[in-house]
Amino acid sequence: MHDVQDALRARREVALERLAALTSERARIIDASRDDNADDEHDPEGATIAWDREQTTALVQSTSAQLQQIDLALARIADGWDGSCHVCGKPIGHERLLARPATDQCIACAERPGRSGR
């Protein structure tokens, strides 16, 4: 499980760096739009600025959700989780855990209709 923790920590660092960059970019877009006449409806650049702002906000939210999943997985491991699927209780394959270290489901359970595929 140590190598899975290492993979999670590495992904966490990448996600933190990405979140910082995206947050900075979002702040830059918002600051830049404050200096403009922010009439998105009539300004030809307004739609682009609004789209950039919304796209960046969505990426910040997605990256934050990834960080949350990583932190939950690290907490599971710290609490003694043995790598078993939370749905069926069978072991999650080691290769799957290395590829998707934040997962808590085996492939079979993740592929079932209505499952999130985490």
N, C-alpha and C positions, 0 to 999 in steps of 0.2 A: 504494500500500500504506500510505501515511501515514495516510489517513483510517480504514483498518481498524485500525491501531495506536491511533489516537485513540479509536475505538469500544471497543476492548479495554481501554484504560486507564480509560475512563469506567465500563465495566461492572465493572472490578476495584475501583474506589473504592466503587461501590454495594455490591458483594459484601462488601468489607471492613467497611463500616458495618453491613451486615445481620449479618455474622458476630459482630461485637462486641456488637450488641444481643441476638442470640440466645444468645450465651455468657453474657452478664450475666443474661438471663432464666432460663436453665437453672440458673445458680448460685443465683439467688433462690429458685427452686422447690425445689432441693435443700436449701438452708438452711432454708426454711420447713418442709419435711417433717421435718427433724431435731428441731425443737421439738415436733412432734406425736407421738402414739403412732402410728407408721407401720404400722398393721395394715391393709394394703390389703384383706385378705380380709373383715374384719368391720366396718371403719369405712366408713360411707357416703361420706365424702369421700376415703377412701383410693384408690378406683378412679379418681376424677377427678385426684387428684394424680399418681398413677402414669401416667395417660394423658397429662397435661400434660408430665410429665418425659420420657416416651418420644417424644412428638410434637416437643418442642423439640430433643431429641437428634437425631432424624431430620433436622430442618431444619438443624441445625448441620452434620451430615455432608453433606447435599446442597449446602449453600453452600460447604463446604470443597472438595467435588469440583468445583464450578463454578470456584472460584478456581484449582484445579489445572489445569483445562482452559484457562483464560485465560492462566495463566503459561506453559503449554506452547506456546500459540499465539504469545505474545509472543517466546518463545525461538526458535520456528521463523522468525519474521520477522527477528529479530536475526541469525540464522544465514544469512540470504539467501534464504529461501523465496520462491518466485515466485508463489504462489497457485495452484499446480497440485494436482489431486486426488491424494492418496497412493495411491489404488486404480488409477485408469486413466491418470493422468498428464495428462489434459486440464485446461485452465484452469477454475477455479471462477469462476462468474459474479460480477462485482463487487457486484451487488445482494445476492446470497446472502452474500457475505463481510461486507457491511455489516449485514445482518439477523442473521447468525450468525457473528460474527467469529472464534469459536474453532473453527469447522469446519475439517476438513481433507479433506472429500469434496465432490464435485460432487453436484448433486441426483440425477442418474441413479444414481450409485453408492450414495448414502445411502438411496434408495428400494428398492434390491434387497432381497429377502427375506434375513433373517439379518444385515443390517447394522444398526448402532446408530443411524443417522440423525443422527450428530453434525453 
